[in-house]
Amino acid sequence: MERVNEGAEAVMYLAKLGSEAILIKSRNRKPWRISKIDTEIREKRTRREAKLLLSARKAGAAVPGVAAVGRYSIFMQRIDGVLLKDSKPAAKDMLTIGTYLANLHANGITHGDFTSANIMLTPDGPFIIDFGLGAFSNSEEEKALDLLLLERSISKKDYTNALKGYKSVSKEYLRVISRLNEIKKRGRYQSRTLA
């Protein structure tokens, strides 16, 4: 196994499952947490993320396939591509990303960290990755926050295209956009400049 990435929640390893290259997302122990609580948190988050990935795929979003789930690890399809944050996407990719997000939301799934760092562009189109902060939720607030995070992580032109894709399939578009506008008016979400 080759260690390829590490985040706050987990470490990613590249491995082989038969002849296939896979990624293993492993939630490691946090030594500052009480052992029993740490075990429960890691198990619960691992199961939830695996369920989110499976449900997202059923909802029509391109996400890594899940090969197996361990106590603290998810064995998943390796996606070869470039992160959206490191590329110049085509308009059609942004439209697709918007439709994926609308499909997730329509099926009661919020991503929780829907930024250009969690969207991968591949020759087969965009893939949504890392559902570690995701949830099963029908909250308009959480759906609006997914849009806000996307808007803040990409160019205005790319966001406009993603929003077109979202609107084209979302039955709750007006309610989510209304909530997004409310959120933007709140103090902590407003852009500020220093004098």
C-alpha positions in Angstrom: 0.0 0.0 0.0 1.2 3.5 -0.9 0.1 6.5 1.2 -1.2 9.2 -1.2 -3.0 11.8 0.9 -3.9 12.7 4.4 -6.7 14.9 5.7 -8.0 15.9 9.1 -10.3 12.8 9.2 -8.5 10.1 7.2 -5.5 8.8 5.3 -5.8 7.7 1.7 -3.8 4.7 0.4 -3.4 3.3 -3.1 -3.6 -0.5 -3.2 -4.5 -3.4 -5.4 -7.7 -5.5 -5.2 -6.9 -8.3 -7.6 -5.7 -6.5 -10.7 -7.6 -3.3 -10.0 -6.0 -0.2 -8.4 -8.2 1.0 -5.6 -8.1 3.7 -2.9 -8.5 2.9 0.8 -9.8 5.7 3.0 -8.8 4.8 6.5 -10.0 6.8 9.6 -7.2 6.6 12.0 -7.4 6.8 15.8 -7.3 10.3 17.4 -5.2 9.9 20.5 -6.8 12.9 22.3 -10.2 11.3 22.2 -11.5 8.8 24.8 -10.9 5.4 23.1 -14.5 4.2 23.3 -15.8 7.5 21.8 -13.1 7.5 19.2 -14.1 4.0 18.1 -17.8 4.9 17.9 -17.1 8.1 15.9 -14.8 6.4 13.4 -17.2 3.4 12.9 -20.2 5.7 12.5 -18.5 8.1 10.0 -17.1 5.2 7.9 -20.5 3.5 7.6 -22.3 6.8 6.9 -19.8 7.8 4.2 -20.1 4.4 2.5 -23.9 4.7 2.5 -23.7 8.2 1.1 -21.5 7.1 -1.8 -23.9 4.2 -2.6 -26.9 6.5 -2.4 -25.2 9.2 -4.4 -24.5 6.7 -7.2 -28.2 5.6 -7.2 -29.2 9.3 -7.3 -27.3 9.6 -10.6 -24.2 11.4 -9.5 -20.8 10.1 -10.7 -19.0 9.1 -7.5 -16.3 6.5 -6.7 -17.7 3.0 -6.5 -17.5 1.2 -3.2 -15.8 -2.2 -3.3 -15.9 -3.0 0.4 -16.3 -1.4 3.8 -14.2 -2.3 6.9 -14.6 -1.2 10.5 -12.7 2.1 9.8 -12.0 1.9 6.1 -13.7 2.2 2.8 -12.2 0.4 -0.2 -13.3 2.3 -3.3 -12.7 2.8 -7.0 -9.7 4.9 -7.9 -10.7 7.9 -10.0 -8.0 9.2 -12.4 -8.4 12.9 -13.2 -7.6 16.4 -12.2 -9.2 18.3 -9.3 -11.6 21.0 -10.5 -9.5 23.5 -8.4 -6.5 22.7 -10.6 -8.2 22.9 -14.0 -10.1 25.0 -16.4 -13.4 23.2 -16.9 -15.6 23.1 -19.9 -19.1 24.6 -19.6 -20.6 21.2 -20.1 -18.6 19.9 -17.1 -20.0 22.7 -14.9 -23.5 22.0 -16.1 -23.0 18.3 -15.2 -21.7 19.2 -11.8 -24.8 21.3 -11.2 -27.1 18.5 -12.2 -25.2 16.0 -10.0 -25.7 18.4 -7.0 -29.4 18.8 -7.7 -29.8 15.0 -8.0 -28.1 14.6 -4.6 -30.3 17.2 -3.0 -33.5 15.7 -4.6 -32.5 12.4 -3.0 -31.9 13.9 0.5 -28.1 14.0 0.3 -25.9 17.0 1.2 -22.2 16.9 0.5 -21.1 19.2 3.3 -17.8 20.3 1.5 -18.9 20.8 -2.1 -15.8 22.7 -3.3 -13.5 22.6 -6.3 -11.2 20.4 -4.1 -13.8 17.6 -4.0 -14.7 17.5 -7.6 -12.5 15.6 -10.1 -12.6 16.1 -13.8 -11.9 12.9 -15.8 -12.1 12.0 -19.5 -15.5 10.4 -18.6 -16.8 13.6 -17.0 -16.8 15.0 -13.5 -16.8 12.9 -10.4 -17.8 14.0 -6.9 -15.4 12.8 -4.2 -15.0 12.8 -0.4 -18.4 12.6 1.3 -16.7 12.6 4.7 -18.7 15.7 5.8 -21.9 14.6 4.0 -25.3 13.8 5.5 -28.7 12.4 4.7 -30.6 15.6 5.0 -33.5 17.5 3.3 -32.5 20.8 5.0 -32.7 23.7 2.6 -30.0 25.4 4.7 -27.6 22.5 4.1 -28.4 22.4 0.4 -27.9 26.2 0.1 -24.5 25.8 1.9 -23.4 23.3 -0.7 -24.1 25.9 -3.3 -22.4 28.6 -1.3 -19.2 26.5 -0.9 -19.2 25.8 -4.6 -19.7 29.5 -5.5 -16.8 30.5 -3.2 -14.4 28.0 -4.7 -14.8 28.6 -8.5 -15.0 31.5 -11.0 -18.3 33.4 -11.5 -18.6 32.0 -15.0 -18.2 28.4 -13.9 -20.6 28.9 -11.0 -23.2 30.4 -13.4 -22.9 27.3 -15.6 -23.2 25.0 -12.5 -26.2 26.9 -11.4 -27.8 26.4 -14.8 -27.3 22.7 -14.5 -28.7 22.7 -11.0 -31.8 24.7 -12.0 -32.5 22.5 -15.0 -33.3 19.5 -12.8 -34.1 20.9 -9.4 -37.7 21.1 -8.3 -36.7 23.0 -5.2 -34.4 25.5 -7.0 -36.3 28.7 -5.9 -36.5 27.6 -2.3 -32.8 26.7 -2.1 -31.7 29.9 -3.8 -33.9 31.9 -1.5 -32.2 30.3 1.5 -28.8 30.9 -0.1 -29.6 34.6 -0.4 -30.6 34.6 3.3 -27.4 33.0 4.3 -25.3 35.5 2.3 -26.9 38.3 4.3 -25.7 36.9 7.6 -22.6 38.5 9.0 -20.2 35.6 9.0 -20.9 34.8 5.3 -20.4 38.3 4.0 -17.2 39.2 2.3 -15.3 41.9 4.2 -12.4 44.1 3.5 -10.0 45.5 5.9 -9.6 49.3 6.0 
